[in-house]
Amino acid sequence: MRRAVCPGSFDPVTLGHLDIIGRSAALYDEVLVAVGLNASKQRMFSFSERTDMLREVTSAWSNVSVTSFDGLIVDFCKQNDVQVIVKGLRAISDFDYELQMAQMNHGLQGVETMFMTTNPLYSFLSSSLVKEVATYGGDVSNLVPDVVHQRLLARVREQS
């Protein structure tokens, strides 16, 4: 069985994330969407909120499951018999960083990284940008799934 992992913080999950997850689901027998637990980072959504949203928006793919990881993604891969880390690339600046990570991950555990170019519709899109625009009242409804948009608007209202 060919297993891949799509790791990230998904704070919040965007249509760009879903594009990469869905395309990965078409290529691999099983795709694990692994949400990072890194407690040192300030998040807009809690771990459970992020995983709940991801489970809801990935439910259409029967071979996609949502899980978590804490620590090195290569350790997660080894523990879960995952052969490939799938990373979306928006721009050349992403590649510079992700190449270093891929080489380190291969050196540590022999885990391969597959780079998937982002759909041009989402080439500018990041969770950070979505949160910032939403915080200032901008319309991000075309950048995130509907359920995420509703939760994002509610969170912004709570924080105002």
N, C-alpha and C positions, 0 to 999 in steps of 0.2 A: 504494500500500500504506500502510495506517495503522499507524504504529509508535509504541509508547509505551515509556517506561522507568519502572521501579520502583526507585529508588535507595535505598541504606541501608547500614548496617554489618552487619546481620544477625548479631549476636554474642550469642546464636545466633538462628537463624531460629525464629519462633514460629508457632503456628496463626493468629494474627492477621495476620502477614505473608502466609501462604499464602492466607488468605481474600481479601486485596486482590489478590494476584498472580493467583489463579484467576478472580476476577471481572473483572479487567483482560483476561485471556486470552479471555474471552467477548466482549469489546467491541472488541478490536483484532486486526488481522491478525498482528502480531508484538509480543511483549512482551520487552524486555530487562531482566533483573534485574541491576542494576549494583551491584556490591559496592565500597564506597569503600576506597581503599588508605591513607587517612590514617595514616601511620606514627607520628605524634606521640601518638596515643591508645593507651592500654594496653588490649589486648583479651584475652579469655579464650581465644579460638580464633584461630589464624593465618589469614591471608588464604586460603591453600590449603585449610585445614580448612573455613572458611566456604563457599567456593565449591563444594567437594566435597559438603558437606551439602545446599547449595541445589540442585545438579544432581540429586542423588538424589531429593529431595523434590518437585521440579518436573517430573520426567521424564514424568509422566502427561499433561502439556500439550505437545502437539507444536509449538505456536507460541511457547513460552517458552524463552529461552536465558539462560544466566548468563554475565556478563562482568564487567569491572572498570572503574573510573574513578579518576583521581587529578586533583584540581583542581576546577574548576567543572563542575557537571553540565550547564550550558548549552553549554559547549565540547564535552562528550561528545555532546550532542544534535546539535549542528551537524556534528560529524565523522561521526556515524552516521545522519544523516537521520531523526532522531527528532523528531516534532512535539509530543509531549505527555509531560509528567512526571506520573505518577500518585502521589498521596500519600494515605495513609490518615489519617483524623482520628478520634481517640478521644474527645476532649473539646474544649470551647471554648478551653481553654488551648493545645491543639495549633494551633487555627485562628489564633490571634494571631500565633504565630511563622511558621507556614506561609504565611499571607497576605503577610507581609513578604517572604519568600523568593520567592513566586510573582511578586510585583510586581517585584522585583529581576531575576529571571530573564527576565521578559517585557521589561523595559527593556533588558537587556543583549543578548539575542539574539532576542526576539520569540517565545520558546518558551512555550507555554501550559501551565498546570498544572490538572489535574483533581483535585478533592478527592472522595474516596470515603469515606463514613462507614463506620466499622468495624461489623461485626456486633456487636450488644450483648453476645454471649457473650465477646467479647474486648476490651471497652471499657476495661478496667483494665490490660490486658496490655502489658508492655514487656520487651525483652530484659534490661534492667538488673534489673527486678523478678524475672524468672525466675532469673537468676544468683544474686541475693541469697538468695532463698528456697531454692534448691538448695544453696547453700553452707552454710546452717544446717540442712540435713537435711529441708527441707519437700518435699512431694510435688508435683512440677510435671509429672507424666506426662500430665496432661490439657491441658497448655498448649503442648506442643511435639510434633513428630512423633516416633515411636518411635526412629528412628535418632539423632535429635538428643538425645533423652532419655538414651540409652545413652552417647553421647559426653560429655554433660554430667556424668553421674554419674562416669564414668571420670576426667574432668578434675578434678572436685571431690576425688576420692580422691587424685589425684596431688598436689594442692595442700595436702592436709592434713598 
